[in-house]
Amino acid sequence: MMHTAVGWHVELEFMEDDQHTKAVALVRLADGTEVRAHGHATRHSVDSNQPRVGEEIAGARALNELAMHLLTKAHDEIDAASGRTSHTINV
């Protein structure tokens, strides 16, 4: 039987103009660490202005970067606890 010990809430914020969307993703971990990542999207001049699409692309890129930061953090913690270099954590 599995029990949930902790939950994470990921926050995404967007800054936009007619051509660009920037996203910031933030997660606060149980150890007090905040992990932050960024993503961006640029609308091509021939595409119609669809802010939701820019948010989805920039948000996905920020979440992807956030995932990589979390994997690196976990890898570093494994190494620190074991005193050796661990195998690369694959996505």
PDB file of N, CA, C and O in Angstrom:
ATOM      1  N   MET A   1       0.837  -1.179   0.000  1.00  0.00           N
ATOM      2  CA  MET A   1       0.000   0.000   0.000  1.00  0.00           C
ATOM      3  C   MET A   1       0.885   1.246   0.000  1.00  0.00           C
ATOM      4  O   MET A   1       1.808   1.358   0.807  1.00  0.00           O
ATOM      5  N   MET A   2       0.607   2.159  -0.888  1.00  0.00           N
ATOM      6  CA  MET A   2       1.419   3.354  -1.019  1.00  0.00           C
ATOM      7  C   MET A   2       0.693   4.551  -0.410  1.00  0.00           C
ATOM      8  O   MET A   2      -0.504   4.738  -0.624  1.00  0.00           O
ATOM      9  N   HIS A   3       1.435   5.361   0.354  1.00  0.00           N
ATOM     10  CA  HIS A   3       0.878   6.566   0.956  1.00  0.00           C
ATOM     11  C   HIS A   3       1.571   7.793   0.379  1.00  0.00           C
ATOM     12  O   HIS A   3       2.771   7.759   0.105  1.00  0.00           O
ATOM     13  N   THR A   4       0.837   8.857   0.196  1.00  0.00           N
ATOM     14  CA  THR A   4       1.414  10.104  -0.265  1.00  0.00           C
ATOM     15  C   THR A   4       2.043  10.824   0.916  1.00  0.00           C
ATOM     16  O   THR A   4       1.368  11.124   1.901  1.00  0.00           O
ATOM     17  N   ALA A   5       3.338  11.102   0.815  1.00  0.00           N
ATOM     18  CA  ALA A   5       4.052  11.753   1.907  1.00  0.00           C
ATOM     19  C   ALA A   5       4.132  13.264   1.711  1.00  0.00           C
ATOM     20  O   ALA A   5       4.222  14.011   2.685  1.00  0.00           O
ATOM     21  N   VAL A   6       4.101  13.711   0.481  1.00  0.00           N
ATOM     22  CA  VAL A   6       4.282  15.133   0.195  1.00  0.00           C
ATOM     23  C   VAL A   6       3.633  15.451  -1.146  1.00  0.00           C
ATOM     24  O   VAL A   6       3.500  14.577  -2.002  1.00  0.00           O
ATOM     25  N   GLY A   7       3.237  16.684  -1.321  1.00  0.00           N
ATOM     26  CA  GLY A   7       2.719  17.135  -2.616  1.00  0.00           C
ATOM     27  C   GLY A   7       3.480  18.369  -3.054  1.00  0.00           C
ATOM     28  O   GLY A   7       3.973  19.128  -2.220  1.00  0.00           O
ATOM     29  N   TRP A   8       3.576  18.569  -4.332  1.00  0.00           N
ATOM     30  CA  TRP A   8       4.240  19.751  -4.887  1.00  0.00           C
ATOM     31  C   TRP A   8       3.213  20.573  -5.633  1.00  0.00           C
ATOM     32  O   TRP A   8       2.325  20.031  -6.292  1.00  0.00           O
ATOM     33  N   HIS A   9       3.337  21.866  -5.527  1.00  0.00           N
ATOM     34  CA  HIS A   9       2.553  22.786  -6.338  1.00  0.00           C
ATOM     35  C   HIS A   9       3.523  23.551  -7.220  1.00  0.00           C
ATOM     36  O   HIS A   9       4.425  24.227  -6.724  1.00  0.00           O
ATOM     37  N   VAL A  10       3.340  23.445  -8.509  1.00  0.00           N
ATOM     38  CA  VAL A  10       4.191  24.156  -9.462  1.00  0.00           C
ATOM     39  C   VAL A  10       3.456  25.417  -9.886  1.00  0.00           C
ATOM     40  O   VAL A  10       2.290  25.370 -10.278  1.00  0.00           O
ATOM     41  N   GLU A  11       4.146  26.537  -9.803  1.00  0.00           N
ATOM     42  CA  GLU A  11       3.574  27.817 -10.230  1.00  0.00           C
ATOM     43  C   GLU A  11       4.159  28.184 -11.588  1.00  0.00           C
ATOM     44  O   GLU A  11       5.358  28.032 -11.823  1.00  0.00           O
ATOM     45  N   LEU A  12       3.304  28.664 -12.469  1.00  0.00           N
ATOM     46  CA  LEU A  12       3.736  29.171 -13.770  1.00  0.00           C
ATOM     47  C   LEU A  12       3.241  30.596 -13.915  1.00  0.00           C
ATOM     48  O   LEU A  12       2.063  30.875 -13.690  1.00  0.00           O
ATOM     49  N   GLU A  13       4.132  31.495 -14.288  1.00  0.00           N
ATOM     50  CA  GLU A  13       3.763  32.874 -14.567  1.00  0.00           C
ATOM     51  C   GLU A  13       4.229  33.216 -15.972  1.00  0.00           C
ATOM     52  O   GLU A  13       5.263  32.737 -16.439  1.00  0.00           O
ATOM     53  N   PHE A  14       3.434  34.062 -16.640  1.00  0.00           N
ATOM     54  CA  PHE A  14       3.738  34.431 -18.021  1.00  0.00           C
ATOM     55  C   PHE A  14       3.840  35.937 -18.168  1.00  0.00           C
ATOM     56  O   PHE A  14       3.096  36.690 -17.539  1.00  0.00           O
ATOM     57  N   MET A  15       4.771  36.366 -19.007  1.00  0.00           N
ATOM     58  CA  MET A  15       4.891  37.750 -19.436  1.00  0.00           C
ATOM     59  C   MET A  15       4.801  37.739 -20.964  1.00  0.00           C
ATOM     60  O   MET A  15       5.513  36.987 -21.630  1.00  0.00           O
ATOM     61  N   GLU A  16       3.921  38.580 -21.510  1.00  0.00           N
ATOM     62  CA  GLU A  16       3.677  38.505 -22.950  1.00  0.00           C
ATOM     63  C   GLU A  16       3.619  39.884 -23.595  1.00  0.00           C
ATOM     64  O   GLU A  16       3.250  40.877 -22.969  1.00  0.00           O
ATOM     65  N   ASP A  17       3.997  39.906 -24.869  1.00  0.00           N
ATOM     66  CA  ASP A  17       3.679  41.031 -25.741  1.00  0.00           C
ATOM     67  C   ASP A  17       3.158  40.425 -27.044  1.00  0.00           C
ATOM     68  O   ASP A  17       2.853  39.233 -27.083  1.00  0.00           O
ATOM     69  N   ASP A  18       3.053  41.205 -28.089  1.00  0.00           N
ATOM     70  CA  ASP A  18       2.470  40.692 -29.341  1.00  0.00           C
ATOM     71  C   ASP A  18       3.309  39.606 -30.009  1.00  0.00           C
ATOM     72  O   ASP A  18       2.773  38.804 -30.774  1.00  0.00           O
ATOM     73  N   GLN A  19       4.591  39.563 -29.740  1.00  0.00           N
ATOM     74  CA  GLN A  19       5.485  38.625 -30.428  1.00  0.00           C
ATOM     75  C   GLN A  19       6.079  37.553 -29.512  1.00  0.00           C
ATOM     76  O   GLN A  19       6.430  36.469 -29.978  1.00  0.00           O
ATOM     77  N   HIS A  20       6.193  37.844 -28.216  1.00  0.00           N
ATOM     78  CA  HIS A  20       6.952  36.967 -27.320  1.00  0.00           C
ATOM     79  C   HIS A  20       6.150  36.574 -26.086  1.00  0.00           C
ATOM     80  O   HIS A  20       5.332  37.338 -25.574  1.00  0.00           O
ATOM     81  N   THR A  21       6.414  35.369 -25.633  1.00  0.00           N
ATOM     82  CA  THR A  21       5.876  34.904 -24.355  1.00  0.00           C
ATOM     83  C   THR A  21       7.030  34.335 -23.556  1.00  0.00           C
ATOM     84  O   THR A  21       7.786  33.499 -24.052  1.00  0.00           O
ATOM     85  N   LYS A  22       7.168  34.788 -22.318  1.00  0.00           N
ATOM     86  CA  LYS A  22       8.160  34.251 -21.393  1.00  0.00           C
ATOM     87  C   LYS A  22       7.413  33.594 -20.247  1.00  0.00           C
ATOM     88  O   LYS A  22       6.399  34.107 -19.772  1.00  0.00           O
ATOM     89  N   ALA A  23       7.924  32.458 -19.811  1.00  0.00           N
ATOM     90  CA  ALA A  23       7.312  31.725 -18.708  1.00  0.00           C
ATOM     91  C   ALA A  23       8.363  31.483 -17.628  1.00  0.00           C
ATOM     92  O   ALA A  23       9.537  31.252 -17.917  1.00  0.00           O
ATOM     93  N   VAL A  24       7.913  31.541 -16.386  1.00  0.00           N
ATOM     94  CA  VAL A  24       8.745  31.179 -15.241  1.00  0.00           C
ATOM     95  C   VAL A  24       7.995  30.093 -14.484  1.00  0.00           C
ATOM     96  O   VAL A  24       6.828  30.261 -14.130  1.00  0.00           O
ATOM     97  N   ALA A  25       8.676  28.978 -14.240  1.00  0.00           N
ATOM     98  CA  ALA A  25       8.111  27.877 -13.457  1.00  0.00           C
ATOM     99  C   ALA A  25       8.843  27.819 -12.124  1.00  0.00           C
ATOM    100  O   ALA A  25      10.062  27.979 -12.072  1.00  0.00           O
ATOM    101  N   LEU A  26       8.100  27.589 -11.051  1.00  0.00           N
ATOM    102  CA  LEU A  26       8.676  27.548  -9.703  1.00  0.00           C
ATOM    103  C   LEU A  26       8.033  26.423  -8.919  1.00  0.00           C
ATOM    104  O   LEU A  26       6.813  26.261  -8.936  1.00  0.00           O
ATOM    105  N   VAL A  27       8.858  25.646  -8.232  1.00  0.00           N
ATOM    106  CA  VAL A  27       8.364  24.629  -7.307  1.00  0.00           C
ATOM    107  C   VAL A  27       9.128  24.782  -6.003  1.00  0.00           C
ATOM    108  O   VAL A  27      10.347  24.951  -5.996  1.00  0.00           O
ATOM    109  N   ARG A  28       8.393  24.721  -4.905  1.00  0.00           N
ATOM    110  CA  ARG A  28       8.995  24.745  -3.566  1.00  0.00           C
ATOM    111  C   ARG A  28       8.968  23.319  -3.027  1.00  0.00           C
ATOM    112  O   ARG A  28       7.912  22.691  -2.941  1.00  0.00           O
ATOM    113  N   LEU A  29      10.138  22.824  -2.670  1.00  0.00           N
ATOM    114  CA  LEU A  29      10.258  21.448  -2.213  1.00  0.00           C
ATOM    115  C   LEU A  29      10.170  21.373  -0.695  1.00  0.00           C
ATOM    116  O   LEU A  29      10.313  22.380  -0.001  1.00  0.00           O
ATOM    117  N   ALA A  30       9.932  20.169  -0.192  1.00  0.00           N
ATOM    118  CA  ALA A  30       9.755  19.958   1.245  1.00  0.00           C
ATOM    119  C   ALA A  30      10.993  20.346   2.054  1.00  0.00           C
ATOM    120  O   ALA A  30      10.879  20.672   3.235  1.00  0.00           O
ATOM    121  N   ASP A  31      12.183  20.313   1.426  1.00  0.00           N
ATOM    122  CA  ASP A  31      13.410  20.686   2.133  1.00  0.00           C
ATOM    123  C   ASP A  31      13.629  22.198   2.159  1.00  0.00           C
ATOM    124  O   ASP A  31      14.663  22.668   2.634  1.00  0.00           O
ATOM    125  N   GLY A  32      12.658  22.961   1.649  1.00  0.00           N
ATOM    126  CA  GLY A  32      12.758  24.416   1.639  1.00  0.00           C
ATOM    127  C   GLY A  32      13.382  24.989   0.382  1.00  0.00           C
ATOM    128  O   GLY A  32      13.406  26.206   0.199  1.00  0.00           O
ATOM    129  N   THR A  33      13.883  24.131  -0.478  1.00  0.00           N
ATOM    130  CA  THR A  33      14.498  24.569  -1.722  1.00  0.00           C
ATOM    131  C   THR A  33      13.443  25.072  -2.697  1.00  0.00           C
ATOM    132  O   THR A  33      12.370  24.483  -2.822  1.00  0.00           O
ATOM    133  N   GLU A  34      13.751  26.154  -3.381  1.00  0.00           N
ATOM    134  CA  GLU A  34      12.934  26.618  -4.503  1.00  0.00           C
ATOM    135  C   GLU A  34      13.712  26.356  -5.782  1.00  0.00           C
ATOM    136  O   GLU A  34      14.870  26.754  -5.911  1.00  0.00           O
ATOM    137  N   VAL A  35      13.069  25.687  -6.716  1.00  0.00           N
ATOM    138  CA  VAL A  35      13.688  25.426  -8.012  1.00  0.00           C
ATOM    139  C   VAL A  35      12.904  26.229  -9.041  1.00  0.00           C
ATOM    140  O   VAL A  35      11.679  26.134  -9.121  1.00  0.00           O
ATOM    141  N   ARG A  36      13.628  27.021  -9.827  1.00  0.00           N
ATOM    142  CA  ARG A  36      13.011  27.935 -10.786  1.00  0.00           C
ATOM    143  C   ARG A  36      13.586  27.666 -12.174  1.00  0.00           C
ATOM    144  O   ARG A  36      14.764  27.335 -12.313  1.00  0.00           O
ATOM    145  N   ALA A  37      12.755  27.810 -13.188  1.00  0.00           N
ATOM    146  CA  ALA A  37      13.204  27.613 -14.566  1.00  0.00           C
ATOM    147  C   ALA A  37      12.437  28.560 -15.486  1.00  0.00           C
ATOM    148  O   ALA A  37      11.392  29.097 -15.117  1.00  0.00           O
ATOM    149  N   HIS A  38      12.970  28.753 -16.682  1.00  0.00           N
ATOM    150  CA  HIS A  38      12.392  29.701 -17.637  1.00  0.00           C
ATOM    151  C   HIS A  38      12.156  29.040 -18.989  1.00  0.00           C
ATOM    152  O   HIS A  38      12.839  28.086 -19.364  1.00  0.00           O
ATOM    153  N   GLY A  39      11.188  29.562 -19.700  1.00  0.00           N
ATOM    154  CA  GLY A  39      10.915  29.128 -21.068  1.00  0.00           C
ATOM    155  C   GLY A  39      10.452  30.322 -21.872  1.00  0.00           C
ATOM    156  O   GLY A  39      10.023  31.330 -21.310  1.00  0.00           O
ATOM    157  N   HIS A  40      10.536  30.212 -23.173  1.00  0.00           N
ATOM    158  CA  HIS A  40      10.084  31.316 -24.023  1.00  0.00           C
ATOM    159  C   HIS A  40       9.500  30.785 -25.326  1.00  0.00           C
ATOM    160  O   HIS A  40       9.755  29.653 -25.736  1.00  0.00           O
ATOM    161  N   ALA A  41       8.724  31.626 -25.945  1.00  0.00           N
ATOM    162  CA  ALA A  41       8.170  31.330 -27.272  1.00  0.00           C
ATOM    163  C   ALA A  41       8.132  32.641 -28.045  1.00  0.00           C
ATOM    164  O   ALA A  41       7.909  33.709 -27.474  1.00  0.00           O
ATOM    165  N   THR A  42       8.352  32.544 -29.340  1.00  0.00           N
ATOM    166  CA  THR A  42       8.295  33.711 -30.219  1.00  0.00           C
ATOM    167  C   THR A  42       7.334  33.407 -31.349  1.00  0.00           C
ATOM    168  O   THR A  42       7.454  32.385 -32.024  1.00  0.00           O
ATOM    169  N   ARG A  43       6.371  34.308 -31.554  1.00  0.00           N
ATOM    170  CA  ARG A  43       5.397  34.129 -32.629  1.00  0.00           C
ATOM    171  C   ARG A  43       6.027  34.548 -33.944  1.00  0.00           C
ATOM    172  O   ARG A  43       6.603  35.631 -34.051  1.00  0.00           O
ATOM    173  N   HIS A  44       5.915  33.684 -34.947  1.00  0.00           N
ATOM    174  CA  HIS A  44       6.375  34.026 -36.293  1.00  0.00           C
ATOM    175  C   HIS A  44       5.458  35.090 -36.865  1.00  0.00           C
ATOM    176  O   HIS A  44       4.253  35.063 -36.616  1.00  0.00           O
ATOM    177  N   SER A  45       5.996  36.010 -37.616  1.00  0.00           N
ATOM    178  CA  SER A  45       5.227  37.156 -38.119  1.00  0.00           C
ATOM    179  C   SER A  45       4.042  36.760 -39.000  1.00  0.00           C
ATOM    180  O   SER A  45       3.087  37.529 -39.106  1.00  0.00           O
ATOM    181  N   VAL A  46       4.074  35.594 -39.631  1.00  0.00           N
ATOM    182  CA  VAL A  46       2.950  35.182 -40.482  1.00  0.00           C
ATOM    183  C   VAL A  46       1.857  34.452 -39.696  1.00  0.00           C
ATOM    184  O   VAL A  46       0.770  34.218 -40.224  1.00  0.00           O
ATOM    185  N   ASP A  47       2.137  34.091 -38.436  1.00  0.00           N
ATOM    186  CA  ASP A  47       1.146  33.391 -37.612  1.00  0.00           C
ATOM    187  C   ASP A  47       0.188  34.383 -36.962  1.00  0.00           C
ATOM    188  O   ASP A  47       0.561  35.517 -36.662  1.00  0.00           O
ATOM    189  N   SER A  48      -1.047  33.944 -36.749  1.00  0.00           N
ATOM    190  CA  SER A  48      -2.014  34.790 -36.058  1.00  0.00           C
ATOM    191  C   SER A  48      -1.641  34.897 -34.584  1.00  0.00           C
ATOM    192  O   SER A  48      -0.957  34.028 -34.043  1.00  0.00           O
ATOM    193  N   ASN A  49      -2.090  35.956 -33.949  1.00  0.00           N
ATOM    194  CA  ASN A  49      -1.782  36.181 -32.541  1.00  0.00           C
ATOM    195  C   ASN A  49      -2.672  35.296 -31.677  1.00  0.00           C
ATOM    196  O   ASN A  49      -3.867  35.557 -31.539  1.00  0.00           O
ATOM    197  N   GLN A  50      -2.087  34.242 -31.093  1.00  0.00           N
ATOM    198  CA  GLN A  50      -2.801  33.299 -30.243  1.00  0.00           C
ATOM    199  C   GLN A  50      -2.035  33.158 -28.928  1.00  0.00           C
ATOM    200  O   GLN A  50      -1.221  32.245 -28.786  1.00  0.00           O
ATOM    201  N   PRO A  51      -2.280  34.038 -27.976  1.00  0.00           N
ATOM    202  CA  PRO A  51      -1.517  34.023 -26.722  1.00  0.00           C
ATOM    203  C   PRO A  51      -1.519  32.672 -26.017  1.00  0.00           C
ATOM    204  O   PRO A  51      -0.516  32.298 -25.410  1.00  0.00           O
ATOM    205  N   ARG A  52      -2.611  31.943 -26.083  1.00  0.00           N
ATOM    206  CA  ARG A  52      -2.686  30.644 -25.411  1.00  0.00           C
ATOM    207  C   ARG A  52      -1.623  29.690 -25.944  1.00  0.00           C
ATOM    208  O   ARG A  52      -1.022  28.936 -25.178  1.00  0.00           O
ATOM    209  N   VAL A  53      -1.390  29.720 -27.255  1.00  0.00           N
ATOM    210  CA  VAL A  53      -0.388  28.837 -27.857  1.00  0.00           C
ATOM    211  C   VAL A  53       1.006  29.217 -27.372  1.00  0.00           C
ATOM    212  O   VAL A  53       1.815  28.347 -27.049  1.00  0.00           O
ATOM    213  N   GLY A  54       1.282  30.512 -27.322  1.00  0.00           N
ATOM    214  CA  GLY A  54       2.570  30.959 -26.804  1.00  0.00           C
ATOM    215  C   GLY A  54       2.777  30.539 -25.354  1.00  0.00           C
ATOM    216  O   GLY A  54       3.877  30.151 -24.961  1.00  0.00           O
ATOM    217  N   GLU A  55       1.705  30.621 -24.561  1.00  0.00           N
ATOM    218  CA  GLU A  55       1.790  30.186 -23.157  1.00  0.00           C
ATOM    219  C   GLU A  55       2.067  28.696 -23.064  1.00  0.00           C
ATOM    220  O   GLU A  55       2.863  28.262 -22.231  1.00  0.00           O
ATOM    221  N   GLU A  56       1.417  27.911 -23.910  1.00  0.00           N
ATOM    222  CA  GLU A  56       1.629  26.463 -23.872  1.00  0.00           C
ATOM    223  C   GLU A  56       3.066  26.110 -24.238  1.00  0.00           C
ATOM    224  O   GLU A  56       3.677  25.253 -23.600  1.00  0.00           O
ATOM    225  N   ILE A  57       3.605  26.765 -25.258  1.00  0.00           N
ATOM    226  CA  ILE A  57       4.976  26.469 -25.682  1.00  0.00           C
ATOM    227  C   ILE A  57       5.972  26.946 -24.632  1.00  0.00           C
ATOM    228  O   ILE A  57       6.842  26.183 -24.211  1.00  0.00           O
ATOM    229  N   ALA A  58       5.851  28.203 -24.208  1.00  0.00           N
ATOM    230  CA  ALA A  58       6.775  28.734 -23.203  1.00  0.00           C
ATOM    231  C   ALA A  58       6.655  27.968 -21.893  1.00  0.00           C
ATOM    232  O   ALA A  58       7.662  27.682 -21.246  1.00  0.00           O
ATOM    233  N   GLY A  59       5.421  27.633 -21.497  1.00  0.00           N
ATOM    234  CA  GLY A  59       5.204  26.873 -20.273  1.00  0.00           C
ATOM    235  C   GLY A  59       5.821  25.490 -20.348  1.00  0.00           C
ATOM    236  O   GLY A  59       6.452  25.040 -19.392  1.00  0.00           O
ATOM    237  N   ALA A  60       5.647  24.816 -21.465  1.00  0.00           N
ATOM    238  CA  ALA A  60       6.233  23.480 -21.638  1.00  0.00           C
ATOM    239  C   ALA A  60       7.752  23.546 -21.578  1.00  0.00           C
ATOM    240  O   ALA A  60       8.390  22.675 -20.986  1.00  0.00           O
ATOM    241  N   ARG A  61       8.330  24.566 -22.184  1.00  0.00           N
ATOM    242  CA  ARG A  61       9.789  24.711 -22.150  1.00  0.00           C
ATOM    243  C   ARG A  61      10.281  24.994 -20.729  1.00  0.00           C
ATOM    244  O   ARG A  61      11.321  24.477 -20.322  1.00  0.00           O
ATOM    245  N   ALA A  62       9.550  25.803 -19.979  1.00  0.00           N
ATOM    246  CA  ALA A  62       9.924  26.078 -18.593  1.00  0.00           C
ATOM    247  C   ALA A  62       9.807  24.813 -17.747  1.00  0.00           C
ATOM    248  O   ALA A  62      10.676  24.542 -16.918  1.00  0.00           O
ATOM    249  N   LEU A  63       8.749  24.044 -17.946  1.00  0.00           N
ATOM    250  CA  LEU A  63       8.575  22.803 -17.187  1.00  0.00           C
ATOM    251  C   LEU A  63       9.646  21.778 -17.544  1.00  0.00           C
ATOM    252  O   LEU A  63      10.109  21.034 -16.679  1.00  0.00           O
ATOM    253  N   ASN A  64      10.038  21.737 -18.810  1.00  0.00           N
ATOM    254  CA  ASN A  64      11.106  20.837 -19.226  1.00  0.00           C
ATOM    255  C   ASN A  64      12.414  21.216 -18.535  1.00  0.00           C
ATOM    256  O   ASN A  64      13.134  20.348 -18.040  1.00  0.00           O
ATOM    257  N   GLU A  65      12.718  22.513 -18.502  1.00  0.00           N
ATOM    258  CA  GLU A  65      13.926  22.963 -17.811  1.00  0.00           C
ATOM    259  C   GLU A  65      13.832  22.676 -16.312  1.00  0.00           C
ATOM    260  O   GLU A  65      14.819  22.286 -15.689  1.00  0.00           O
ATOM    261  N   LEU A  66      12.652  22.868 -15.739  1.00  0.00           N
ATOM    262  CA  LEU A  66      12.441  22.579 -14.318  1.00  0.00           C
ATOM    263  C   LEU A  66      12.732  21.103 -14.035  1.00  0.00           C
ATOM    264  O   LEU A  66      13.379  20.771 -13.042  1.00  0.00           O
ATOM    265  N   ALA A  67      12.255  20.232 -14.905  1.00  0.00           N
ATOM    266  CA  ALA A  67      12.501  18.798 -14.747  1.00  0.00           C
ATOM    267  C   ALA A  67      13.998  18.496 -14.765  1.00  0.00           C
ATOM    268  O   ALA A  67      14.476  17.684 -13.973  1.00  0.00           O
ATOM    269  N   MET A  68      14.732  19.138 -15.654  1.00  0.00           N
ATOM    270  CA  MET A  68      16.172  18.908 -15.735  1.00  0.00           C
ATOM    271  C   MET A  68      16.876  19.411 -14.465  1.00  0.00           C
ATOM    272  O   MET A  68      17.802  18.765 -13.976  1.00  0.00           O
ATOM    273  N   HIS A  69      16.441  20.557 -13.932  1.00  0.00           N
ATOM    274  CA  HIS A  69      17.016  21.058 -12.679  1.00  0.00           C
ATOM    275  C   HIS A  69      16.757  20.082 -11.531  1.00  0.00           C
ATOM    276  O   HIS A  69      17.638  19.843 -10.706  1.00  0.00           O
ATOM    277  N   LEU A  70      15.553  19.523 -11.481  1.00  0.00           N
ATOM    278  CA  LEU A  70      15.215  18.571 -10.425  1.00  0.00           C
ATOM    279  C   LEU A  70      16.035  17.283 -10.545  1.00  0.00           C
ATOM    280  O   LEU A  70      16.472  16.727  -9.537  1.00  0.00           O
ATOM    281  N   LEU A  71      16.241  16.812 -11.774  1.00  0.00           N
ATOM    282  CA  LEU A  71      17.074  15.624 -11.973  1.00  0.00           C
ATOM    283  C   LEU A  71      18.513  15.886 -11.532  1.00  0.00           C
ATOM    284  O   LEU A  71      19.134  15.028 -10.905  1.00  0.00           O
ATOM    285  N   THR A  72      19.042  17.054 -11.851  1.00  0.00           N
ATOM    286  CA  THR A  72      20.401  17.414 -11.449  1.00  0.00           C
ATOM    287  C   THR A  72      20.505  17.493  -9.932  1.00  0.00           C
ATOM    288  O   THR A  72      21.475  17.012  -9.346  1.00  0.00           O
ATOM    289  N   LYS A  73      19.502  18.104  -9.294  1.00  0.00           N
ATOM    290  CA  LYS A  73      19.485  18.210  -7.830  1.00  0.00           C
ATOM    291  C   LYS A  73      19.481  16.817  -7.197  1.00  0.00           C
ATOM    292  O   LYS A  73      20.239  16.555  -6.263  1.00  0.00           O
ATOM    293  N   ALA A  74      18.636  15.937  -7.701  1.00  0.00           N
ATOM    294  CA  ALA A  74      18.566  14.575  -7.175  1.00  0.00           C
ATOM    295  C   ALA A  74      19.894  13.848  -7.371  1.00  0.00           C
ATOM    296  O   ALA A  74      20.369  13.161  -6.467  1.00  0.00           O
ATOM    297  N   HIS A  75      20.482  13.999  -8.538  1.00  0.00           N
ATOM    298  CA  HIS A  75      21.763  13.353  -8.848  1.00  0.00           C
ATOM    299  C   HIS A  75      22.840  13.845  -7.888  1.00  0.00           C
ATOM    300  O   HIS A  75      23.611  13.043  -7.360  1.00  0.00           O
ATOM    301  N   ASP A  76      22.902  15.154  -7.657  1.00  0.00           N
ATOM    302  CA  ASP A  76      23.883  15.726  -6.731  1.00  0.00           C
ATOM    303  C   ASP A  76      23.673  15.210  -5.309  1.00  0.00           C
ATOM    304  O   ASP A  76      24.642  14.958  -4.593  1.00  0.00           O
ATOM    305  N   GLU A  77      22.411  15.050  -4.894  1.00  0.00           N
ATOM    306  CA  GLU A  77      22.116  14.543  -3.554  1.00  0.00           C
ATOM    307  C   GLU A  77      22.520  13.074  -3.413  1.00  0.00           C
ATOM    308  O   GLU A  77      23.008  12.658  -2.362  1.00  0.00           O
ATOM    309  N   ILE A  78      22.315  12.299  -4.467  1.00  0.00           N
ATOM    310  CA  ILE A  78      22.749  10.891  -4.450  1.00  0.00           C
ATOM    311  C   ILE A  78      24.261  10.832  -4.287  1.00  0.00           C
ATOM    312  O   ILE A  78      24.773  10.060  -3.477  1.00  0.00           O
ATOM    313  N   ASP A  79      24.975  11.649  -5.059  1.00  0.00           N
ATOM    314  CA  ASP A  79      26.435  11.664  -4.986  1.00  0.00           C
ATOM    315  C   ASP A  79      26.921  12.094  -3.607  1.00  0.00           C
ATOM    316  O   ASP A  79      27.846  11.494  -3.060  1.00  0.00           O
ATOM    317  N   ALA A  80      26.304  13.129  -3.041  1.00  0.00           N
ATOM    318  CA  ALA A  80      26.714  13.623  -1.727  1.00  0.00           C
ATOM    319  C   ALA A  80      26.483  12.575  -0.639  1.00  0.00           C
ATOM    320  O   ALA A  80      27.304  12.424   0.265  1.00  0.00           O
ATOM    321  N   ALA A  81      25.371  11.857  -0.727  1.00  0.00           N
ATOM    322  CA  ALA A  81      25.046  10.859   0.291  1.00  0.00           C
ATOM    323  C   ALA A  81      25.917   9.611   0.173  1.00  0.00           C
ATOM    324  O   ALA A  81      26.244   8.974   1.175  1.00  0.00           O
ATOM    325  N   SER A  82      26.290   9.269  -1.062  1.00  0.00           N
ATOM    326  CA  SER A  82      27.045   8.035  -1.274  1.00  0.00           C
ATOM    327  C   SER A  82      28.550   8.253  -1.284  1.00  0.00           C
ATOM    328  O   SER A  82      29.313   7.302  -1.108  1.00  0.00           O
ATOM    329  N   GLY A  83      28.990   9.494  -1.487  1.00  0.00           N
ATOM    330  CA  GLY A  83      30.414   9.771  -1.554  1.00  0.00           C
ATOM    331  C   GLY A  83      31.062   9.319  -2.851  1.00  0.00           C
ATOM    332  O   GLY A  83      32.285   9.201  -2.931  1.00  0.00           O
ATOM    333  N   ARG A  84      30.264   9.071  -3.843  1.00  0.00           N
ATOM    334  CA  ARG A  84      30.796   8.651  -5.148  1.00  0.00           C
ATOM    335  C   ARG A  84      29.972   9.280  -6.253  1.00  0.00           C
ATOM    336  O   ARG A  84      28.924   9.874  -5.998  1.00  0.00           O
ATOM    337  N   THR A  85      30.441   9.149  -7.466  1.00  0.00           N
ATOM    338  CA  THR A  85      29.697   9.648  -8.613  1.00  0.00           C
ATOM    339  C   THR A  85      28.738   8.558  -9.082  1.00  0.00           C
ATOM    340  O   THR A  85      29.152   7.451  -9.423  1.00  0.00           O
ATOM    341  N   SER A  86      27.457   8.892  -9.090  1.00  0.00           N
ATOM    342  CA  SER A  86      26.439   7.909  -9.485  1.00  0.00           C
ATOM    343  C   SER A  86      26.263   7.908 -11.000  1.00  0.00           C
ATOM    344  O   SER A  86      26.787   8.764 -11.714  1.00  0.00           O
ATOM    345  N   HIS A  87      25.516   6.931 -11.456  1.00  0.00           N
ATOM    346  CA  HIS A  87      25.187   6.860 -12.881  1.00  0.00           C
ATOM    347  C   HIS A  87      24.258   8.004 -13.251  1.00  0.00           C
ATOM    348  O   HIS A  87      23.472   8.471 -12.427  1.00  0.00           O
ATOM    349  N   THR A  88      24.353   8.438 -14.466  1.00  0.00           N
ATOM    350  CA  THR A  88      23.494   9.497 -14.953  1.00  0.00           C
ATOM    351  C   THR A  88      22.035   9.091 -14.834  1.00  0.00           C
ATOM    352  O   THR A  88      21.668   7.956 -15.138  1.00  0.00           O
ATOM    353  N   ILE A  89      21.200  10.036 -14.383  1.00  0.00           N
ATOM    354  CA  ILE A  89      19.760   9.798 -14.290  1.00  0.00           C
ATOM    355  C   ILE A  89      19.162  10.145 -15.641  1.00  0.00           C
ATOM    356  O   ILE A  89      19.297  11.273 -16.114  1.00  0.00           O
ATOM    357  N   ASN A  90      18.507   9.186 -16.256  1.00  0.00           N
ATOM    358  CA  ASN A  90      17.903   9.413 -17.563  1.00  0.00           C
ATOM    359  C   ASN A  90      16.479   9.915 -17.441  1.00  0.00           C
ATOM    360  O   ASN A  90      15.777   9.615 -16.476  1.00  0.00           O
ATOM    361  N   VAL A  91      16.068  10.678 -18.426  1.00  0.00           N
ATOM    362  CA  VAL A  91      14.710  11.208 -18.474  1.00  0.00           C
ATOM    363  C   VAL A  91      13.804  10.165 -19.079  1.00  0.00           C
ATOM    364  O   VAL A  91      12.603  10.396 -19.219  1.00  0.00           O
TER     365      VAL A  91
END
